[in-house]
Every structure is written in structure tokens, then in C-alpha cells.
Amino acid sequence: MRVLMPGLLAFAIAATLGACGSGSEKKAPPAVSAQQRGVLDTVDSLQAASRRGDGQQICTEIFTTRLARSIEAASKTTCAKEVKEKLFSPQAELALGRDVQFKGGRAVATVREQTGKVSTLMLVQQAGAWRIDAVKPGPNPSS
């Protein structure tokens, strides 16, 4: 079973968590928690590394060791090579959902690619940073 979906690997991040005001009222966007900021930072790092085609950084600093090893086992090549071949996309975009869920040192976030594909990222907190531990593909978008 592949843990990492190739379609998800072709993206960059455009994360927004603010809310818009309506009418003449100006509402302040809800505050972003430190945990949410940490997940956003991980996704931003993934975007930057993806745009550069830096598979090594993705596999050693953004993915957990478990995910990197799973990619290697599934692809029969190094994680960095597989990720660089599948992830590099300088103009792709991904939106991070507002409903990031946290439980202890784990988080679940929903992402939508520019193609409309939805995936779920499972993240774990390691040494104060959030790392992607698994990716679960969602349903394909309707055409």
C-alpha cells in the first residue's frame, strides 16, 4: 500500500486561515494558535522545497523517518529521488483547510490541490516541529 499519493506530491501551498468580514462590519480574523502556526510552517516548508525540487529536505526535515522509509520501500528507490520526481511543481497550489484537528502530539489536516483533489495529512510533533507522517488520498474531484 502506498502511503504517499503521487497526485498530492505535485503541489505547492497557498494556506489561508483568516475569515472575512461582511457588510460594513470589519471582523478581525480568528487568532491562529501556536499549533496551527506550526502545521502551517510545515506546509510552507513543503511548498518551498517542492518548488525547488529539494527532495532531500522534504525526506529528512519535513517527512518523518517512517514516511520516508515507506516511500523508499514502495518506490524501490531513495525517498529524495522519488519525491523529487513526483513532487517538483513550481506553480502548483494547495489550500490547507481551516479545521486542523489536534490530539496530543498529532494533527490531522485536510488539503485541496489546485486540481480539486483532496487529501488528508497526518502529522506528528517531533522535537518541537510538525512533520508529515502519512498522506491519505481523498475522493477524486467530480468532472
Secondary structure as a PSIPRED ss2 file (coil, helix, strand):
# PSIPRED VFORMAT (PSIPRED V4.0)

   1 M C   1.000  0.000  0.000
   2 R C   1.000  0.000  0.000
   3 V C   1.000  0.000  0.000
   4 L C   1.000  0.000  0.000
   5 M C   1.000  0.000  0.000
   6 P C   1.000  0.000  0.000
   7 G C   1.000  0.000  0.000
   8 L C   1.000  0.000  0.000
   9 L C   1.000  0.000  0.000
  10 A C   1.000  0.000  0.000
  11 F C   1.000  0.000  0.000
  12 A C   1.000  0.000  0.000
  13 I C   1.000  0.000  0.000
  14 A C   1.000  0.000  0.000
  15 A C   1.000  0.000  0.000
  16 T C   1.000  0.000  0.000
  17 L C   1.000  0.000  0.000
  18 G C   1.000  0.000  0.000
  19 A C   1.000  0.000  0.000
  20 C C   1.000  0.000  0.000
  21 G C   1.000  0.000  0.000
  22 S C   1.000  0.000  0.000
  23 G C   1.000  0.000  0.000
  24 S C   1.000  0.000  0.000
  25 E C   1.000  0.000  0.000
  26 K C   1.000  0.000  0.000
  27 K C   1.000  0.000  0.000
  28 A C   1.000  0.000  0.000
  29 P C   1.000  0.000  0.000
  30 P C   1.000  0.000  0.000
  31 A C   1.000  0.000  0.000
  32 V C   1.000  0.000  0.000
  33 S C   1.000  0.000  0.000
  34 A H   0.000  1.000  0.000
  35 Q H   0.000  1.000  0.000
  36 Q H   0.000  1.000  0.000
  37 R H   0.000  1.000  0.000
  38 G H   0.000  1.000  0.000
  39 V H   0.000  1.000  0.000
  40 L H   0.000  1.000  0.000
  41 D H   0.000  1.000  0.000
  42 T H   0.000  1.000  0.000
  43 V H   0.000  1.000  0.000
  44 D H   0.000  1.000  0.000
  45 S H   0.000  1.000  0.000
  46 L H   0.000  1.000  0.000
  47 Q H   0.000  1.000  0.000
  48 A H   0.000  1.000  0.000
  49 A H   0.000  1.000  0.000
  50 S H   0.000  1.000  0.000
  51 R H   0.000  1.000  0.000
  52 R H   0.000  1.000  0.000
  53 G C   1.000  0.000  0.000
  54 D C   1.000  0.000  0.000
  55 G H   0.000  1.000  0.000
  56 Q H   0.000  1.000  0.000
  57 Q H   0.000  1.000  0.000
  58 I H   0.000  1.000  0.000
  59 C H   0.000  1.000  0.000
  60 T H   0.000  1.000  0.000
  61 E H   0.000  1.000  0.000
  62 I H   0.000  1.000  0.000
  63 F E   0.000  0.000  1.000
  64 T C   1.000  0.000  0.000
  65 T H   0.000  1.000  0.000
  66 R H   0.000  1.000  0.000
  67 L H   0.000  1.000  0.000
  68 A H   0.000  1.000  0.000
  69 R H   0.000  1.000  0.000
  70 S H   0.000  1.000  0.000
  71 I H   0.000  1.000  0.000
  72 E H   0.000  1.000  0.000
  73 A H   0.000  1.000  0.000
  74 A H   0.000  1.000  0.000
  75 S H   0.000  1.000  0.000
  76 K C   1.000  0.000  0.000
  77 T C   1.000  0.000  0.000
  78 T C   1.000  0.000  0.000
  79 C H   0.000  1.000  0.000
  80 A H   0.000  1.000  0.000
  81 K H   0.000  1.000  0.000
  82 E H   0.000  1.000  0.000
  83 V H   0.000  1.000  0.000
  84 K H   0.000  1.000  0.000
  85 E H   0.000  1.000  0.000
  86 K H   0.000  1.000  0.000
  87 L H   0.000  1.000  0.000
  88 F C   1.000  0.000  0.000
  89 S C   1.000  0.000  0.000
  90 P C   1.000  0.000  0.000
  91 Q C   1.000  0.000  0.000
  92 A C   1.000  0.000  0.000
  93 E C   1.000  0.000  0.000
  94 L E   0.000  0.000  1.000
  95 A E   0.000  0.000  1.000
  96 L E   0.000  0.000  1.000
  97 G C   1.000  0.000  0.000
  98 R C   1.000  0.000  0.000
  99 D C   1.000  0.000  0.000
 100 V C   1.000  0.000  0.000
 101 Q E   0.000  0.000  1.000
 102 F E   0.000  0.000  1.000
 103 K E   0.000  0.000  1.000
 104 G C   1.000  0.000  0.000
 105 G C   1.000  0.000  0.000
 106 R E   0.000  0.000  1.000
 107 A E   0.000  0.000  1.000
 108 V E   0.000  0.000  1.000
 109 A E   0.000  0.000  1.000
 110 T E   0.000  0.000  1.000
 111 V E   0.000  0.000  1.000
 112 R E   0.000  0.000  1.000
 113 E E   0.000  0.000  1.000
 114 Q C   1.000  0.000  0.000
 115 T C   1.000  0.000  0.000
 116 G C   1.000  0.000  0.000
 117 K C   1.000  0.000  0.000
 118 V E   0.000  0.000  1.000
 119 S E   0.000  0.000  1.000
 120 T E   0.000  0.000  1.000
 121 L E   0.000  0.000  1.000
 122 M E   0.000  0.000  1.000
 123 L E   0.000  0.000  1.000
 124 V E   0.000  0.000  1.000
 125 Q E   0.000  0.000  1.000
 126 Q E   0.000  0.000  1.000
 127 A C   1.000  0.000  0.000
 128 G C   1.000  0.000  0.000
 129 A E   0.000  0.000  1.000
 130 W E   0.000  0.000  1.000
 131 R E   0.000  0.000  1.000
 132 I E   0.000  0.000  1.000
 133 D E   0.000  0.000  1.000
 134 A E   0.000  0.000  1.000
 135 V E   0.000  0.000  1.000
 136 K E   0.000  0.000  1.000
 137 P E   0.000  0.000  1.000
 138 G C   1.000  0.000  0.000
 139 P C   1.000  0.000  0.000
 140 N C   1.000  0.000  0.000
 141 P C   1.000  0.000  0.000
 142 S C   1.000  0.000  0.000
 143 S C   1.000  0.000  0.000
